[in-house]
Amino acid sequence: MPFLPSRRPALAALAALTCALTAPSAASAEVRDVAIPTSDAGLHSIAASPDGSVWFSEQRGGKVGRVAPDGRVAEWTIPTDGEFGPEELTVGRDGRAWVLSDAHALVFVVDPAVADRPVSRLDLTGGQLGGRRGARIATAPDGSIWISDALGEGVVRIVGDQAFDTRGGAPDCRFDGELAPGPDGRMWCAFQGDALKRIEPDGVTTVNTPIPSGHQVHSLAAAGGALWYGRYVTASFAAPAGIGRIGRLVPGAGVREWDLGSRVAPDSLAAAPDGSVWFVDVGSVKQLGRITVGGGPRLVKLGDRRPTELTVARDGALWFIDANANRLTRVTLDEVGGSPAPALPATLRTRGTRVPVRVRCPKGTVRCVGTLRLRTAGKVRRAGRGRPAVRTVTAPARYALAPGAAATVRLRLTGDGRALTRGARSVRVAAEATPKAGAAQRIRTSRLR
């Protein structure tokens, strides 16, 4: 089923004016869950494709799946030789999915465009590239596919369908094994929790950049001209993962880290279109997080959903694996950021120089945070004089509500607002909500009296 924003009609009246407001409200679109056809699939990794689809791997189900932009789900069986099915996943620029399987000894490629044989195999431990054991797989900025070795014996680069092995002369990325494209067109990997390594396109030349010594690096992502990383203490039989930190490395300009506390474990970092970085907290709470250079980290709970891996799709929406259910979940950045616009009441009336607006945060989303104001829906003259222009009727006022909660936001009339509503005058207006970390959402009028 296609993902379509829900539409909610709303009415607004200012002073003697009653205006019907109707428009789609992206913020009222609910969080979307996508069930996986294979039961107990053991969802492991998720990755976005350039064509707008989202791919995922099923470790127990032995499959690789794809959610198309229209919401349809397809799966392909990955032939496995043992109990370890497909795990780490990346999608190339050509739309083909690459996945490590069989305890990372095999690489499978899924090409939906090939009807008769969509799944092919590359053997890392046999004759092609004997003795290798993959750790992580990632797509480089130039479109090549890179695989780090679990024992730190170089990397494998795949250009087209030809593999190049750099054994004996390549970066040592063992233990961490994290591998990702950086902000400079190069590939980067992590090394033992105390350095990040920039790898040149030849797969051999490296430059080490020290980071503060600490726990293992579990994820890398490039955003805003920097390389971000998440580190934490892995879970044990005695305690969940935690003591997390997020770091930001600007090549040639140093490193900064943020402490997330003893219970947070940041993993699966992904860059959003606005330059922020999102991550999943795989610690004791299981939640999503967002971090920016200026605002620092912020955590968002999503009810009973337990995100474990996330990706940002081409349309800017977040997708994550829900460990509490056999499903994927899609949400917009505003909703995940705790900032959907609230639903407005049917009518509004002025009280002196104020316009009290009763707002309600939609159920089934997350905390609503942002600002609300009223503007004219089109260009008007102030008191019949001057050039027509869009006028700001009220100053913006902040709202912050929990899901399902309601509150009154008191908007203050501006000079234009007082002039336009004085006496029996009427004006066509629009309510404009600006969620935190989101774009303004405008609800236009549909009739005037």
C-alpha positions as CSV (number, residue, x, y, z in Angstrom):
1,M,0.0,0.0,0.0
2,P,1.4,3.4,-0.9
3,F,2.4,5.7,2.0
4,L,0.1,8.7,1.7
5,P,-0.1,11.6,4.2
6,S,-3.4,11.8,6.0
7,R,-5.7,14.8,5.4
8,R,-7.5,16.6,8.2
9,P,-9.9,19.4,7.5
10,A,-9.8,22.3,10.0
11,L,-11.7,25.6,10.3
12,A,-10.4,28.9,11.6
13,A,-12.2,32.2,12.5
14,L,-10.4,35.4,13.5
15,A,-12.6,38.0,15.3
16,A,-15.9,38.2,13.3
17,L,-14.3,36.1,10.6
18,T,-15.0,32.4,10.2
19,C,-12.7,30.7,7.7
20,A,-12.7,27.0,6.8
21,L,-9.1,25.7,6.7
22,T,-8.4,22.6,4.6
23,A,-5.0,21.2,3.6
24,P,-2.9,18.0,4.0
25,S,-0.9,18.0,7.2
26,A,2.2,15.9,6.9
27,A,2.6,16.0,10.7
28,S,-0.7,14.1,11.1
29,A,0.6,11.2,9.1
30,E,1.0,8.3,11.5
31,V,4.1,6.1,12.0
32,R,3.9,3.3,9.4
33,D,4.7,-0.3,10.2
34,V,5.5,-2.7,7.4
35,A,5.0,-6.4,8.2
36,I,7.5,-8.9,6.8
37,P,5.9,-11.8,5.0
38,T,8.4,-14.4,6.4
39,S,7.6,-15.1,10.1
40,D,10.4,-14.9,12.6
41,A,12.7,-13.6,9.8
42,G,15.5,-12.4,12.2
43,L,15.8,-9.0,10.6
44,H,19.4,-7.9,10.8
45,S,20.3,-5.0,8.5
46,I,18.5,-2.3,6.6
47,A,19.8,0.0,3.7
48,A,18.3,2.6,1.5
49,S,18.5,2.4,-2.3
50,P,19.0,5.3,-4.8
51,D,15.6,4.5,-6.4
52,G,13.7,5.2,-3.2
53,S,13.3,1.6,-2.0
54,V,14.5,0.1,1.3
55,W,16.3,-3.2,1.5
56,F,16.6,-5.5,4.5
57,S,18.3,-8.9,5.4
58,E,16.6,-11.8,7.2
59,Q,19.2,-13.8,9.1
60,R,16.9,-16.6,10.2
61,G,14.6,-16.4,7.2
62,G,17.5,-16.8,4.8
63,K,16.3,-14.0,2.6
64,V,16.9,-10.5,1.4
65,G,13.8,-8.2,1.0
66,R,12.9,-4.9,-0.5
67,V,10.1,-2.4,0.3
68,A,9.4,-0.5,-2.9
69,P,8.4,3.2,-2.9
70,D,4.8,2.2,-3.3
71,G,4.9,0.0,-0.2
72,R,5.0,-3.4,-1.9
73,V,7.3,-6.0,-0.2
74,A,9.4,-8.5,-2.2
75,E,11.8,-11.2,-0.9
76,W,14.5,-13.3,-2.5
77,T,15.9,-16.5,-1.0
78,I,19.6,-16.6,-0.2
79,P,21.0,-20.1,-0.4
80,T,23.0,-20.8,2.8
81,D,25.2,-23.6,3.7
82,G,24.6,-23.6,7.5
83,E,22.8,-21.8,10.3
84,F,24.1,-18.3,9.5
85,G,22.0,-16.5,7.0
86,P,22.3,-13.1,5.4
87,E,23.4,-10.3,7.7
88,E,25.4,-7.1,6.7
89,L,23.8,-5.3,3.8
90,T,24.5,-2.4,1.4
91,V,22.9,-1.2,-1.8
92,G,25.0,-0.1,-4.8
93,R,24.4,3.0,-6.9
94,D,22.9,0.7,-9.6
95,G,20.2,-0.5,-7.2
96,R,21.7,-4.0,-6.6
97,A,21.8,-5.2,-3.0
98,W,25.0,-6.8,-1.6
99,V,24.8,-9.0,1.5
100,L,27.3,-10.9,3.7
101,S,26.1,-14.4,4.5
102,D,27.2,-17.7,6.0
103,A,29.1,-16.1,8.9
104,H,30.3,-13.5,6.4
105,A,32.2,-16.0,4.3
106,L,30.0,-15.4,1.2
107,V,28.8,-12.4,-0.6
108,F,25.4,-12.5,-2.4
109,V,24.2,-10.0,-4.9
110,V,20.5,-9.5,-5.6
111,D,19.5,-7.8,-8.8
112,P,15.7,-7.4,-9.3
113,A,16.2,-6.6,-12.9
114,V,17.4,-10.1,-13.7
115,A,14.2,-12.2,-13.8
116,D,15.7,-15.6,-14.4
117,R,18.6,-15.5,-11.9
118,P,18.4,-12.5,-9.6
119,V,20.7,-13.9,-6.9
120,S,24.4,-14.5,-7.6
121,R,27.3,-15.4,-5.3
122,L,30.9,-14.4,-4.6
123,D,33.0,-16.8,-2.4
124,L,35.4,-15.1,0.0
125,T,36.8,-18.3,1.5
126,G,37.2,-20.4,-1.7
127,G,39.2,-20.0,-4.8
128,Q,38.1,-16.5,-5.7
129,L,39.4,-14.7,-2.6
130,G,40.5,-17.7,-0.4
131,G,40.7,-17.4,3.4
132,R,38.8,-14.2,3.8
133,R,36.1,-13.5,6.4
134,G,34.1,-10.3,5.9
135,A,33.3,-7.9,8.8
136,R,31.4,-5.0,7.2
137,I,30.2,-4.1,3.7
138,A,29.6,-0.6,2.3
139,T,29.2,1.3,-0.9
140,A,32.0,3.8,-1.7
141,P,31.3,7.3,-3.2
142,D,32.5,6.1,-6.6
143,G,30.0,3.2,-6.6
144,S,32.4,0.4,-5.8
145,I,31.6,-2.1,-3.0
146,W,34.0,-2.5,-0.1
147,I,34.3,-5.3,2.4
148,S,36.5,-5.1,5.5
149,D,38.2,-8.3,6.8
150,A,37.3,-9.5,10.3
151,L,41.0,-10.4,10.9
152,G,42.3,-7.1,9.7
153,E,43.9,-8.5,6.6
154,G,43.0,-5.6,4.3
155,V,39.8,-5.0,2.3
156,V,38.1,-6.3,-0.7
157,R,37.0,-3.8,-3.4
158,I,34.5,-4.8,-6.0
159,V,34.3,-2.6,-9.1
160,G,31.5,-3.7,-11.4
161,D,31.7,-7.5,-10.9
162,Q,35.5,-7.7,-10.5
163,A,37.0,-8.1,-7.1
164,F,40.3,-6.7,-6.0
165,D,42.0,-8.1,-2.9
166,T,44.5,-5.9,-0.9
167,R,45.8,-8.6,1.4
168,G,49.2,-7.8,2.9
169,G,49.1,-4.1,2.0
170,A,45.9,-2.6,3.3
171,P,44.3,-1.1,6.4
172,D,44.0,-3.0,9.6
173,C,40.4,-2.6,10.6
174,R,40.1,-5.7,12.8
175,F,38.0,-5.9,15.9
176,D,35.9,-2.9,15.1
177,G,35.6,-3.6,11.4
178,E,33.3,-0.6,10.9
179,L,33.5,0.7,7.3
180,A,31.7,3.7,5.7
181,P,32.2,6.5,3.2
182,G,33.5,9.7,4.6
183,P,32.9,13.3,3.9
184,D,35.9,13.6,1.6
185,G,35.1,11.0,-1.0
186,R,37.3,8.4,0.7
187,M,36.4,5.3,2.7
188,W,37.0,5.2,6.4
189,C,37.2,2.4,9.0
190,A,37.6,2.2,12.8
191,F,40.6,0.7,14.6
192,Q,40.4,-0.7,18.2
193,G,38.6,2.3,19.7
194,D,41.5,4.7,19.4
195,A,41.8,5.7,15.8
196,L,39.9,6.2,12.5
197,K,41.6,5.3,9.3
198,R,41.1,7.1,6.0
199,I,41.6,4.7,3.1
200,E,42.6,5.9,-0.4
201,P,40.8,4.6,-3.5
202,D,43.6,2.1,-4.1
203,G,42.5,0.3,-1.0
204,V,46.0,0.2,0.4
205,T,47.1,3.7,1.4
206,T,45.8,4.9,4.8
207,V,46.0,7.9,7.1
208,N,45.4,7.4,10.8
209,T,43.5,10.0,12.8
210,P,43.6,9.4,16.6
211,I,40.4,9.7,18.6
212,P,40.1,9.8,22.4
213,S,40.8,6.3,23.6
214,G,37.7,4.6,24.7
215,H,35.2,1.9,23.9
216,Q,34.7,0.1,20.6
217,V,33.4,2.1,17.6
218,H,30.2,0.5,16.4
219,S,29.1,2.8,13.6
220,L,30.3,5.5,11.2
221,A,28.4,8.1,9.1
222,A,29.3,11.2,7.1
223,A,27.3,14.4,7.6
224,G,28.0,18.1,7.2
225,G,31.6,17.8,6.2
226,A,32.5,15.5,9.1
227,L,32.7,11.9,10.0
228,W,30.5,10.9,13.0
229,Y,31.0,7.8,15.0
230,G,29.2,6.0,17.8
231,R,30.9,4.0,20.6
232,Y,29.8,2.1,23.6
233,V,30.4,-0.9,25.8
234,T,28.7,-4.0,24.3
235,A,26.1,-5.9,26.2
236,S,27.1,-8.9,28.4
237,F,25.2,-11.5,30.4
238,A,25.4,-9.1,33.4
239,A,24.5,-5.8,31.9
240,P,23.0,-4.2,28.7
241,A,25.0,-2.1,26.3
242,G,25.8,1.4,27.5
243,I,28.3,4.1,28.5
244,G,27.8,5.6,25.0
245,R,29.5,8.5,23.3
246,I,29.1,10.1,19.9
247,G,32.1,11.7,18.2
248,R,32.5,14.1,15.3
249,L,35.8,14.2,13.3
250,V,36.4,17.0,10.9
251,P,39.4,16.0,8.7
252,G,42.3,18.3,9.6
253,A,40.3,20.1,12.3
254,G,40.1,17.8,15.3
255,V,37.6,15.7,17.2
256,R,34.7,16.4,19.5
257,E,32.7,13.9,21.6
258,W,29.4,14.0,23.4
259,D,28.7,11.8,26.5
260,L,25.3,10.1,26.3
261,G,25.3,8.5,29.7
262,S,25.7,5.0,31.2
263,R,22.5,3.6,29.7
264,V,22.7,4.7,26.1
265,A,24.5,2.8,23.3
266,P,24.5,4.7,20.0
267,D,24.6,2.4,16.9
268,S,23.6,2.5,13.2
269,L,24.3,6.2,12.6
270,A,22.7,7.7,9.5
271,A,22.8,11.2,8.0
272,A,19.6,13.1,7.4
273,P,19.0,15.7,4.6
274,D,19.2,18.6,7.1
275,G,22.8,17.6,8.2
276,S,21.8,16.1,11.5
277,V,22.7,12.5,12.4
278,W,20.2,9.9,13.6
279,F,21.1,6.8,15.6
280,V,19.5,3.9,17.4
281,D,20.1,3.4,21.1
282,V,20.6,-0.3,21.7
283,G,21.1,0.1,25.4
284,S,18.6,-0.6,28.1
285,V,15.8,1.7,26.7
286,K,15.9,1.0,22.9
287,Q,15.0,4.4,21.3
288,L,16.0,6.7,18.5
289,G,18.4,9.6,18.9
290,R,19.3,12.7,16.9
291,I,22.4,14.9,17.2
292,T,23.5,18.2,15.7
293,V,26.7,20.2,16.2
294,G,24.8,23.1,17.8
295,G,22.0,21.2,19.6
296,G,23.8,18.2,21.0
297,P,22.0,14.8,21.3
298,R,18.3,14.3,21.9
299,L,16.6,10.9,22.5
300,V,13.1,10.0,21.3
301,K,11.0,7.0,22.6
302,L,8.5,5.4,20.2
303,G,6.2,3.5,22.6
304,D,6.7,-0.2,22.4
305,R,8.8,-0.1,19.3
306,R,12.5,-1.2,19.8
307,P,14.7,0.1,16.9
308,T,17.9,-1.8,16.2
309,E,19.0,-0.6,12.8
310,L,18.0,2.5,10.8
311,T,18.5,4.1,7.4
312,V,17.4,7.4,5.8
313,A,15.5,6.8,2.5
314,R,15.7,9.0,-0.6
315,D,12.6,11.0,0.4
316,G,14.1,11.9,3.8
317,A,12.0,9.5,5.9
318,L,13.6,7.3,8.6
319,W,13.2,3.5,8.3
320,F,14.2,1.2,11.1
321,I,14.0,-2.5,12.1
322,D,11.7,-3.0,15.1
323,A,13.1,-5.7,17.4
324,N,9.8,-6.0,19.2
325,A,8.0,-7.3,16.1
326,N,8.7,-8.9,12.7
327,R,8.5,-5.6,10.9
328,L,10.0,-2.4,9.6
329,T,8.8,1.1,10.6
330,R,8.8,4.3,8.5
331,V,8.5,7.7,10.1
332,T,9.1,11.2,8.9
333,L,11.9,13.3,10.3
334,D,9.5,15.7,12.0
335,E,7.6,12.8,13.7
336,V,10.8,11.1,14.9
337,G,12.2,14.4,15.9
338,G,9.3,14.8,18.4
339,S,7.9,17.6,16.4
340,P,4.7,16.9,14.4
341,A,2.4,19.8,14.1
342,P,-0.7,19.5,16.3
343,A,-4.3,19.2,15.1
344,L,-6.2,22.4,15.3
345,P,-9.7,22.9,16.6
346,A,-12.7,23.8,14.5
347,T,-12.9,27.5,15.4
348,L,-10.7,30.3,16.8
349,R,-11.8,33.5,18.5
350,T,-9.9,36.6,19.6
351,R,-9.7,37.6,23.3
352,G,-8.5,41.2,23.2
353,T,-5.1,41.2,21.6
354,R,-4.8,37.4,21.9
355,V,-6.0,34.4,20.0
356,P,-6.3,31.4,22.2
357,V,-5.8,28.2,20.1
358,R,-6.6,24.8,21.6
359,V,-4.2,22.3,20.0
360,R,-3.9,18.6,20.3
361,C,-1.0,16.3,19.6
362,P,-2.0,13.3,17.5
363,K,-2.1,10.0,19.1
364,G,0.2,7.3,17.8
365,T,3.1,9.7,17.0
366,V,5.6,11.2,19.4
367,R,5.9,14.5,21.3
368,C,4.8,17.6,19.4
369,V,7.2,20.5,19.7
370,G,7.3,23.6,17.5
371,T,5.7,27.0,16.9
372,L,2.3,28.2,15.6
373,R,1.2,31.4,14.0
374,L,-1.5,32.8,11.8
375,R,-0.8,34.6,8.5
376,T,-3.0,35.8,5.7
377,A,-3.7,33.1,3.1
378,G,-2.9,35.5,0.3
379,K,-1.8,39.0,-0.4
380,V,-4.0,41.7,1.1
381,R,-3.9,45.4,1.8
382,R,-3.7,46.6,5.4
383,A,-6.9,48.4,6.2
384,G,-7.5,48.7,2.4
385,R,-4.3,50.8,1.9
386,G,-0.8,50.1,0.6
387,R,0.4,47.4,-1.6
388,P,-1.0,43.9,-1.3
389,A,1.3,41.5,0.6
390,V,1.1,38.4,2.8
391,R,0.6,39.7,6.3
392,T,1.6,38.0,9.6
393,V,-1.5,38.1,11.7
394,T,-0.1,36.8,15.0
395,A,3.4,36.4,16.4
396,P,4.6,32.8,16.7
397,A,4.1,31.0,20.0
398,R,5.6,27.7,21.1
399,Y,3.8,24.4,21.8
400,A,5.1,21.3,23.4
401,L,2.7,18.4,24.0
402,A,2.8,14.7,24.7
403,P,1.1,12.3,22.2
404,G,-2.7,12.6,22.7
405,A,-2.4,15.6,25.0
406,A,-4.1,19.0,24.4
407,A,-3.2,22.5,25.5
408,T,-4.1,26.2,24.8
409,V,-1.5,28.2,22.8
410,R,-2.2,32.0,23.1
411,L,-1.2,33.8,19.9
412,R,-0.5,37.5,20.2
413,L,-2.0,39.7,17.4
414,T,0.5,41.8,15.4
415,G,-0.1,45.3,14.3
416,D,-1.3,43.9,10.9
417,G,-3.5,41.4,12.7
418,R,-5.2,44.1,14.8
419,A,-5.7,46.3,11.8
420,L,-7.1,43.5,9.6
421,T,-9.6,42.3,12.2
422,R,-10.7,45.6,13.6
423,G,-14.4,46.2,13.6
424,A,-16.3,44.1,11.2
425,R,-13.4,43.6,8.8
426,S,-12.6,40.0,7.8
427,V,-9.6,38.4,6.2
428,R,-8.8,35.1,4.8
429,V,-6.1,33.5,7.0
430,A,-4.0,30.4,7.3
431,A,-2.6,28.6,10.3
432,E,1.2,27.8,10.0
433,A,2.9,25.3,12.3
434,T,6.6,24.9,12.2
435,P,7.7,21.7,14.0
436,K,11.1,21.7,15.6
437,A,13.7,20.5,13.1
438,G,11.0,20.6,10.4
439,A,9.7,22.9,7.7
440,A,6.6,25.1,8.1
441,Q,3.3,23.4,7.4
442,R,0.6,25.7,6.1
443,I,-3.2,25.0,6.4
444,R,-5.0,27.2,3.8
445,T,-8.5,28.6,4.1
446,S,-11.3,27.3,1.8
447,R,-14.1,29.8,2.4
448,L,-14.6,33.2,3.8
449,R,-17.5,35.2,5.3
